[in-house]
């Protein structure tokens, strides 16, 4: 496994979330990194109800109040810190976490070479 830089904390403070590409199991996937109450969270951008992106391609992942990650297609709501679906058709399922670390104000994720 390799690591790739996907966002600076400064970017997340301005934009709240940033999308990125990574590889797992030989497949290119899309992920997003977000700042939730000053904590970094990183997930694959795939709803657990049906395999579509959570955002509409517009980089909006949170409810208007900023308390939940929300699937723009059908409204499934996820806890940002755990990825657990707490409301909607996939209640009880969790988003796929992407392993990451923060070094020198930069978020790095694991990806296949």
N, C-alpha and C positions, 0 to 999 in steps of 0.2 A: 504494500500500500504506500502511496505517495501522499503528500499533503499539498494543497493549493490554497493560496490566499484568495478569499472571496469578498471581503469587505473590511473597510476600516471602521472602527467604532465611531469616528467622526461622521462618516457617511450615514451610519445607522441613527445617530442622534438627529440628523437633518431629515432623513427619509423614512425612518422607522424600520423599513425592510428593503432587502436587496435580493434579487434572484441570481442564481448561478447554475452552471452545468457541472455534473460530476459523473463518474462511471462506477457502476456496481454490477457485479455478475456479468460483465462484458457489455452492458447496455448503458447508453448515454441517458442520463436522467436530469430532471430539473429540480433544484432545491431552492429554499429561501432561508435567509438568515434575518432575524428580526430582533429588535430591542423591545423587551416588555418589562416595564418598571425597572429600567437600568440593568436587566439581566438578558444575556444573549441566549436565544433559542434558535435551533436549526433543524428543519424538517424537509423531507421530500415533498415537493409540491403536487401531491396527489390526494384527493379526497378518499376516504375509506368507504364511502357508500358506493360510488362507481368510479372507476379509474380515470378521472378527469382532473385538470388543474384546479386548485382551490380558488385562485384569482381568475379574472377574465383576461389575463395578459396585461393587466394594468397595474400590477404590483400592489394591489389593495388586499390585505389579508385579515384586517381586523374589523370588528364591529364598530359602529360610530363612536361608542363610548370607550373603545380601546381595551375592553376587558376580555374579549374572546377572539380567537381566530375563527373566521366564518367562511364556509364554502359559498362563493357567489352564485352558484347554480341552484342549490336547493336549500341553503340555510343551515346545514349542519354546523354546530358550534363546538369548538374545541378549547380546552384549557391551555393557555399558552405555555405554561411551565412543564406540563406533563404530556400534552398532545392528546389527552383523552377526550373523546366526543361525549359531551354532556347533554346535548339536545339535538334531535334530528334523527334521520333514518339509520344512522350508523352508531347510535348511542351505545357506549361501552367499548367501541373499537378505538384504537389510537393511531395517530399519525406516525409515519416511519421517521425515527430520529436519524440524523446524520451525525456521525462522530466528528467532533470539532475541538479546537482549543483556541484560546486567545493569547497571542504573544505580541508584545510591543504594540498594543492598540490595534492589532489586526486579527481578524477571524480566519482561521485555517481549517479546512475540512479535509477528511480522508477521501481519497479517490483511487481507483485503479489506474495504473500507468497506461 
